[in-house]
Amino acid sequence: MQDMIKRIIDADNEAKALEEKNRQSAETQKEKIERQSREMYEKYMAEAMETVRKNDAHEEMQFEKAWQDVAARQHSAMIKLRADYQNNRDRWVDEIVSRVIERA
C-alpha cells in the first residue's frame, strides 16, 4: 500500500512538474510571438516611413518642376504682353481716342 501511495504521489509530482514545464513553455512561446510581432511591426513602420520619406522627396521634386514650368510660362506671357504693349501702345491709344471721339 505504501508503495502504491508513493507511486501516486510521484505521478502527481511528475504531472505538476510537466504542467509547470508546459506553462513555462506556453509563456515562452507567448513572449516569443509578442517579440516577433513587435519586431515585424517596427520593421513595417520603418519601411513605411522610408517609403513616405522617398515619396515626399519625389513629390517635392515634381512640385518644384511644375512650379518652375508655371513660372516660366508666366514669365514668357509677361514678356509677350510687354512686347505687345511696347509695339502697339501708340496704335491702341489712337484707337481708344478715336472711338471715344466718335461716340461723343
DRENFI-538730 format. One line per field, with one value per atom (N, C-alpha, C): x, y, z; atom name; residue in one letter. Coordinates in nm, 2 decimals. Layout:
# residues N
X = X, ... .
Y = Y, ... .
Z = Z, ... .
atome = CA, ... .
residu = A, ... .
This chain:
# residues 104
X = 0.08, 0.00, 0.09, 0.19, 0.28, 0.34, 0.38, 0.44, 0.34, 0.21, 0.11, 0.09, 0.09, 0.07, 0.19, 0.31, 0.43, 0.43, 0.38, 0.37, 0.27, 0.16, 0.05, 0.11, 0.18, 0.24, 0.35, 0.43, 0.53, 0.47, 0.36, 0.29, 0.23, 0.17, 0.12, 0.22, 0.34, 0.45, 0.50, 0.51, 0.55, 0.45, 0.32, 0.22, 0.23, 0.25, 0.27, 0.39, 0.50, 0.62, 0.60, 0.53, 0.50, 0.41, 0.31, 0.22, 0.30, 0.39, 0.47, 0.56, 0.62, 0.70, 0.62, 0.50, 0.41, 0.37, 0.34, 0.30, 0.42, 0.54, 0.66, 0.68, 0.66, 0.68, 0.58, 0.45, 0.35, 0.38, 0.43, 0.47, 0.58, 0.68, 0.79, 0.75, 0.66, 0.60, 0.53, 0.45, 0.37, 0.46, 0.57, 0.67, 0.74, 0.77, 0.84, 0.75, 0.62, 0.52, 0.51, 0.50, 0.48, 0.61, 0.73, 0.85, 0.86, 0.83, 0.83, 0.72, 0.61, 0.51, 0.55, 0.62, 0.67, 0.78, 0.87, 0.97, 0.92, 0.82, 0.75, 0.69, 0.62, 0.55, 0.66, 0.76, 0.87, 0.93, 0.96, 1.02, 0.92, 0.79, 0.69, 0.69, 0.68, 0.67, 0.80, 0.91, 1.04, 1.03, 0.99, 0.98, 0.87, 0.76, 0.66, 0.71, 0.78, 0.83, 0.93, 1.02, 1.11, 1.04, 0.94, 0.86, 0.79, 0.74, 0.68, 0.79, 0.90, 1.01, 1.05, 1.07, 1.10, 0.99, 0.87, 0.75, 0.75, 0.77, 0.77, 0.88, 1.00, 1.10, 1.07, 1.01, 0.97, 0.86, 0.76, 0.65, 0.70, 0.80, 0.85, 0.93, 1.00, 1.07, 0.97, 0.86, 0.76, 0.69, 0.66, 0.60, 0.69, 0.82, 0.92, 0.93, 0.93, 0.94, 0.81, 0.69, 0.57, 0.57, 0.61, 0.62, 0.71, 0.82, 0.92, 0.85, 0.78, 0.71, 0.61, 0.53, 0.43, 0.50, 0.61, 0.68, 0.74, 0.79, 0.85, 0.74, 0.62, 0.51, 0.46, 0.45, 0.41, 0.51, 0.64, 0.74, 0.73, 0.71, 0.70, 0.58, 0.47, 0.35, 0.37, 0.44, 0.47, 0.56, 0.66, 0.75, 0.67, 0.58, 0.50, 0.41, 0.34, 0.25, 0.32, 0.44, 0.52, 0.56, 0.60, 0.64, 0.52, 0.40, 0.28, 0.25, 0.26, 0.24, 0.33, 0.46, 0.56, 0.53, 0.50, 0.48, 0.34, 0.24, 0.11, 0.05, 0.12, 0.06, 0.01, 0.09, 0.05, -0.07, -0.08, -0.19, -0.32, -0.30, -0.41, -0.46, -0.37, -0.42, -0.50, -0.44, -0.51, -0.65, -0.66, -0.78, -0.88, -0.84, -0.93, -0.98, -0.89, -0.93, -1.02, -1.00, -1.08, -1.22, -1.23, -1.37, -1.44, -1.37, -1.43, -1.48, -1.40, -1.44, -1.57, -1.57, -1.68, -1.81, -1.80, -1.92, -1.97, -1.88, -1.92, -2.00 .
Y = -0.12, 0.00, 0.13, 0.12, 0.24, 0.26, 0.16, 0.17, 0.23, 0.20, 0.25, 0.40, 0.44, 0.58, 0.66, 0.60, 0.67, 0.69, 0.59, 0.60, 0.70, 0.71, 0.81, 0.95, 0.97, 1.10, 1.13, 1.03, 1.06, 1.10, 1.03, 1.06, 1.20, 1.23, 1.36, 1.47, 1.45, 1.54, 1.55, 1.44, 1.45, 1.52, 1.50, 1.57, 1.72, 1.76, 1.90, 1.96, 1.88, 1.93, 1.95, 1.85, 1.86, 1.98, 2.00, 2.11, 2.25, 2.25, 2.38, 2.40, 2.29, 2.30, 2.35, 2.29, 2.34, 2.48, 2.52, 2.66, 2.75, 2.72, 2.80, 2.80, 2.69, 2.68, 2.77, 2.77, 2.85, 3.00, 3.03, 3.17, 3.21, 3.12, 3.15, 3.17, 3.08, 3.10, 3.23, 3.26, 3.39, 3.50, 3.50, 3.61, 3.62, 3.50, 3.50, 3.55, 3.52, 3.57, 3.72, 3.77, 3.91, 3.99, 3.93, 3.99, 3.99, 3.88, 3.88, 3.97, 3.98, 4.07, 4.22, 4.25, 4.39, 4.41, 4.32, 4.33, 4.35, 4.27, 4.29, 4.42, 4.47, 4.60, 4.71, 4.70, 4.81, 4.81, 4.69, 4.68, 4.74, 4.70, 4.75, 4.91, 4.96, 5.10, 5.17, 5.11, 5.17, 5.18, 5.07, 5.07, 5.17, 5.17, 5.27, 5.41, 5.44, 5.58, 5.61, 5.51, 5.53, 5.56, 5.48, 5.50, 5.64, 5.68, 5.81, 5.92, 5.90, 6.00, 6.01, 5.89, 5.89, 5.95, 5.92, 5.97, 6.12, 6.17, 6.31, 6.38, 6.32, 6.38, 6.38, 6.27, 6.27, 6.37, 6.38, 6.47, 6.61, 6.64, 6.77, 6.81, 6.71, 6.74, 6.76, 6.68, 6.71, 6.84, 6.88, 7.01, 7.12, 7.11, 7.21, 7.23, 7.11, 7.12, 7.18, 7.14, 7.20, 7.35, 7.39, 7.53, 7.61, 7.55, 7.62, 7.63, 7.52, 7.53, 7.64, 7.66, 7.76, 7.90, 7.91, 8.04, 8.07, 7.98, 8.00, 8.05, 7.98, 8.02, 8.16, 8.19, 8.33, 8.43, 8.40, 8.49, 8.52, 8.41, 8.42, 8.51, 8.48, 8.56, 8.71, 8.73, 8.87, 8.94, 8.87, 8.93, 8.96, 8.86, 8.88, 9.00, 9.01, 9.13, 9.26, 9.26, 9.39, 9.42, 9.32, 9.35, 9.40, 9.33, 9.38, 9.52, 9.55, 9.69, 9.79, 9.75, 9.84, 9.86, 9.76, 9.77, 9.83, 9.82, 9.86, 9.98, 10.03, 10.13, 10.25, 10.30, 10.43, 10.40, 10.28, 10.25, 10.23, 10.16, 10.14, 10.27, 10.36, 10.49, 10.56, 10.57, 10.63, 10.57, 10.44, 10.37, 10.40, 10.40, 10.44, 10.58, 10.67, 10.81, 10.83, 10.76, 10.77, 10.72, 10.61, 10.55, 10.65, 10.71, 10.80, 10.92, 10.97, 11.09, 11.06, 10.94, 10.91, 10.90, 10.85, 10.84, 10.97, 11.06, 11.19, 11.28 .
Z = 0.00, 0.00, 0.00, 0.08, 0.09, -0.05, -0.11, -0.25, -0.34, -0.34, -0.42, -0.40, -0.27, -0.24, -0.29, -0.27, -0.32, -0.47, -0.54, -0.69, -0.73, -0.66, -0.69, -0.66, -0.55, -0.52, -0.62, -0.66, -0.76, -0.90, -0.93, -1.06, -1.05, -0.93, -0.92, -0.93, -0.87, -0.87, -1.02, -1.09, -1.23, -1.31, -1.28, -1.36, -1.33, -1.20, -1.17, -1.23, -1.24, -1.30, -1.45, -1.51, -1.65, -1.68, -1.60, -1.61, -1.60, -1.50, -1.49, -1.61, -1.66, -1.78, -1.90, -1.91, -2.02, -2.01, -1.88, -1.86, -1.89, -1.85, -1.88, -2.03, -2.10, -2.24, -2.31, -2.27, -2.32, -2.31, -2.19, -2.16, -2.25, -2.27, -2.35, -2.50, -2.54, -2.68, -2.70, -2.59, -2.60, -2.61, -2.53, -2.53, -2.66, -2.72, -2.85, -2.96, -2.95, -3.05, -3.04, -2.91, -2.89, -2.94, -2.91, -2.96, -3.11, -3.17, -3.32, -3.38, -3.31, -3.36, -3.35, -3.24, -3.22, -3.33, -3.35, -3.45, -3.59, -3.62, -3.75, -3.77, -3.66, -3.66, -3.68, -3.60, -3.61, -3.75, -3.80, -3.94, -4.04, -4.03, -4.12, -4.11, -3.99, -3.97, -4.03, -4.00, -4.06, -4.21, -4.27, -4.42, -4.47, -4.39, -4.43, -4.42, -4.32, -4.30, -4.41, -4.45, -4.55, -4.69, -4.71, -4.83, -4.84, -4.72, -4.72, -4.74, -4.68, -4.70, -4.85, -4.91, -5.05, -5.14, -5.11, -5.18, -5.16, -5.04, -5.01, -5.10, -5.10, -5.18, -5.33, -5.37, -5.52, -5.55, -5.46, -5.48, -5.48, -5.39, -5.37, -5.50, -5.56, -5.69, -5.80, -5.80, -5.91, -5.89, -5.77, -5.74, -5.78, -5.75, -5.78, -5.94, -6.01, -6.15, -6.21, -6.16, -6.20, -6.18, -6.06, -6.02, -6.12, -6.15, -6.24, -6.38, -6.42, -6.55, -6.55, -6.45, -6.44, -6.44, -6.36, -6.35, -6.49, -6.56, -6.69, -6.79, -6.78, -6.87, -6.84, -6.71, -6.67, -6.71, -6.70, -6.74, -6.89, -6.97, -7.11, -7.15, -7.08, -7.11, -7.08, -6.96, -6.93, -7.03, -7.08, -7.18, -7.31, -7.35, -7.47, -7.45, -7.33, -7.31, -7.31, -7.25, -7.25, -7.40, -7.47, -7.61, -7.69, -7.67, -7.74, -7.70, -7.57, -7.53, -7.59, -7.59, -7.65, -7.80, -7.87, -8.01, -8.05, -7.96, -8.00, -7.92, -7.82, -7.73, -7.81, -7.90, -7.97, -8.05, -8.12, -8.20, -8.11, -8.00, -7.91, -7.85, -7.81, -7.76, -7.87, -7.99, -8.10, -8.13, -8.12, -8.14, -8.03, -7.91, -7.79, -7.81, -7.84, -7.85, -7.97, -8.08, -8.19, -8.16, -8.09, -8.06, -7.96, -7.87, -7.77, -7.84, -7.94, -8.01, -8.10, -8.16, -8.25, -8.17, -8.05, -7.97, -7.91, -7.90, -7.84, -7.93 .
atome = N, CA, C, N, CA, C, N, CA, C, N, CA, C, N, CA, C, N, CA, C, N, CA, C, N, CA, C, N, CA, C, N, CA, C, N, CA, C, N, CA, C, N, CA, C, N, CA, C, N, CA, C, N, CA, C, N, CA, C, N, CA, C, N, CA, C, N, CA, C, N, CA, C, N, CA, C, N, CA, C, N, CA, C, N, CA, C, N, CA, C, N, CA, C, N, CA, C, N, CA, C, N, CA, C, N, CA, C, N, CA, C, N, CA, C, N, CA, C, N, CA, C, N, CA, C, N, CA, C, N, CA, C, N, CA, C, N, CA, C, N, CA, C, N, CA, C, N, CA, C, N, CA, C, N, CA, C, N, CA, C, N, CA, C, N, CA, C, N, CA, C, N, CA, C, N, CA, C, N, CA, C, N, CA, C, N, CA, C, N, CA, C, N, CA, C, N, CA, C, N, CA, C, N, CA, C, N, CA, C, N, CA, C, N, CA, C, N, CA, C, N, CA, C, N, CA, C, N, CA, C, N, CA, C, N, CA, C, N, CA, C, N, CA, C, N, CA, C, N, CA, C, N, CA, C, N, CA, C, N, CA, C, N, CA, C, N, CA, C, N, CA, C, N, CA, C, N, CA, C, N, CA, C, N, CA, C, N, CA, C, N, CA, C, N, CA, C, N, CA, C, N, CA, C, N, CA, C, N, CA, C, N, CA, C, N, CA, C, N, CA, C, N, CA, C, N, CA, C, N, CA, C, N, CA, C, N, CA, C, N, CA, C, N, CA, C, N, CA, C, N, CA, C, N, CA, C, N, CA, C, N, CA, C .
residu = M, M, M, Q, Q, Q, D, D, D, M, M, M, I, I, I, K, K, K, R, R, R, I, I, I, I, I, I, D, D, D, A, A, A, D, D, D, N, N, N, E, E, E, A, A, A, K, K, K, A, A, A, L, L, L, E, E, E, E, E, E, K, K, K, N, N, N, R, R, R, Q, Q, Q, S, S, S, A, A, A, E, E, E, T, T, T, Q, Q, Q, K, K, K, E, E, E, K, K, K, I, I, I, E, E, E, R, R, R, Q, Q, Q, S, S, S, R, R, R, E, E, E, M, M, M, Y, Y, Y, E, E, E, K, K, K, Y, Y, Y, M, M, M, A, A, A, E, E, E, A, A, A, M, M, M, E, E, E, T, T, T, V, V, V, R, R, R, K, K, K, N, N, N, D, D, D, A, A, A, H, H, H, E, E, E, E, E, E, M, M, M, Q, Q, Q, F, F, F, E, E, E, K, K, K, A, A, A, W, W, W, Q, Q, Q, D, D, D, V, V, V, A, A, A, A, A, A, R, R, R, Q, Q, Q, H, H, H, S, S, S, A, A, A, M, M, M, I, I, I, K, K, K, L, L, L, R, R, R, A, A, A, D, D, D, Y, Y, Y, Q, Q, Q, N, N, N, N, N, N, R, R, R, D, D, D, R, R, R, W, W, W, V, V, V, D, D, D, E, E, E, I, I, I, V, V, V, S, S, S, R, R, R, V, V, V, I, I, I, E, E, E, R, R, R, A, A, A .
